[in-house]
Amino acid sequence: MITSRLTSKAQTTIPQAVRTALGLRAGDDIAYRIEDGRAVLTRFNARVEADDPFATFAEWNSAADAEAYGKL
């Protein structure tokens, strides 16, 4: 397990092993997603996210929602 410490200013350093695995460099954007009580950190790709602005809202990701709002 790879860990890092949260500072009093709510900041942390992303460990080198994680930066390498995700291909992160200085200036890159990252995204956080909460899933089942865990935070998932991913490299943020604005072009992919721009296609579906609600992709990160799991509570709005059901078949009923897709049917009701899919063509908006």
C-alpha positions in Angstrom: 0.0 0.0 0.0 1.3 3.5 -0.9 0.4 6.3 1.6 0.9 10.0 2.1 0.2 12.4 4.9 -2.4 15.2 4.9 -1.1 18.5 6.1 -2.9 21.1 8.3 -3.8 22.9 5.1 -5.4 19.8 3.6 -2.6 19.2 1.2 -0.7 16.1 0.3 2.1 15.0 -2.0 1.2 12.4 -4.6 3.9 9.7 -4.1 6.3 9.1 -7.0 5.0 5.5 -7.6 1.5 6.9 -8.1 2.7 9.7 -10.4 4.6 7.2 -12.5 1.8 4.8 -12.7 -0.7 7.5 -13.8 1.9 9.3 -16.0 1.4 12.5 -14.0 3.7 15.5 -14.4 3.8 19.0 -13.0 0.8 21.0 -14.2 -1.4 18.0 -14.9 -5.0 17.9 -13.7 -6.2 15.1 -11.5 -9.8 14.1 -10.7 -11.2 12.5 -7.6 -14.2 10.2 -7.6 -15.8 8.8 -4.4 -16.8 5.1 -4.7 -18.0 3.0 -1.8 -16.4 5.2 0.8 -13.1 5.4 -1.1 -11.5 8.2 -3.1 -10.3 7.1 -6.5 -7.6 9.4 -8.0 -7.3 9.5 -11.8 -5.6 11.6 -14.4 -8.1 14.2 -15.6 -8.7 14.3 -19.3 -10.8 17.4 -20.1 -11.7 16.1 -23.6 -13.2 12.9 -22.3 -15.0 14.6 -19.4 -16.5 17.3 -21.7 -18.4 14.6 -23.5 -20.5 13.7 -20.4 -20.6 16.3 -17.7 -22.7 14.0 -15.5 -20.4 11.0 -15.7 -19.1 11.4 -12.2 -22.5 11.7 -10.6 -23.1 8.0 -9.7 -26.5 8.9 -8.1 -27.7 10.0 -11.6 -26.4 7.0 -13.4 -29.3 4.6 -13.6 -31.2 3.2 -16.6 -34.2 5.3 -15.6 -32.1 8.5 -15.7 -30.6 7.6 -19.0 -34.1 7.0 -20.5 -35.5 10.2 -19.0 -32.6 12.6 -19.7 -30.5 10.8 -22.3 -31.5 13.0 -25.2 -31.1 16.4 -23.5 
